[in-house]
Amino acid sequence: MFPDPINFNLETNDEKNDFFFTIMHSSVGAGRYVVQTRCPSDFAQIELELEPYSGESHFLLDWRVTEEQIPKFLQSGVIAGIRHASVQKYSVDGMLVQIKVNVVNGRYHPVDSCERSLREATKWAFEDAIKKNKIVPFVRK
């Protein structure tokens, strides 16, 4: 049984910004982070499906992986990666919002995976999925 979806917002003081964007359709992206130059090394792999979403929060995270794939204690790294990637400038002065993020696959290593490795892999998976999508203005209601 998977946990209930998690609502979360961007950590920004820019709520008065009128330039928010969202995605037009669903898309899938994959991210992998491997650093083997230190001990322990860093490793994480994740696959995300992004969908348009309409709700109170900026994002809805749906955790569809098992504890064996990615343990729940690393969820904060996934959320940090989404937050980091979504505030990148996808248009002149805007941020991405109103997106459902489904974590559909992933891998970690019990010794070599940490929050940072999941954050980086998630950031790259999010950016990969965005490249396969169309970004449109989001109008607040």
Salt bridges, closest charged atoms under 4 A:
GLU11 OE2 - ARG83 NH1 3.00
GLU15 OE2 - HIS58 NE2 3.69
ASP42 OD2 - ARG38 NH2 2.63
ASP42 OD2 - ARG116 NH2 2.49
GLU49 OE1 - ARG64 NH1 3.71
ASP62 OD2 - ARG64 NE 3.29
ASP62 OD2 - LYS100 NZ 3.71
ASP112 OD2 - HIS109 ND1 3.86
GLU120 OE2 - ARG119 NE 3.34
GLU120 OE1 - LYS123 NZ 2.96
ASP128 OD2 - LYS132 NZ 3.36
